[in-house]
Amino acid sequence: MTKNAKADRTLDCLGLFCPEPVFRTRLELDKMKPGETLEIFADDPAAEKDIESLSKRLGHDILEMRKKGNTIYFLIKKKENKRFLR
C-alpha cells in the first residue's frame, strides 16, 4: 500500500481465478461511495488486465498497481459515475 493512503475497504481475491476477482471487485465498488478507496490483492494472472480494464471502463482512478511475486496489488479510488446521475 502507499505510504500516504489508507484504503477504506480491502478485497482479498488470493486463490480466486477468472472471473471471480473482477466480479468481486465490481460488487465491492458498487457498494462504495465516490471518493472511497479499495485495495485489492489477487494472484490470478488475468486479474491484472481485467481489474485495470474494469476500473477504466467505470471511470475510477487506479492510484497504484504493483506486483510482488505472484501477487498483484491495486489501490482504486471510486469516482462518481456521471452517466447514471439525473
Secondary structure, 3 states (H helix, E strand, C coil): CCCCCCCCEEEEECCCCCCHHHHHHHHHHHHCCCCCEEEEEECCHHHHHHHHHHHHHHCCEEEEEEEECCEEEEEEECCCCHHHCC
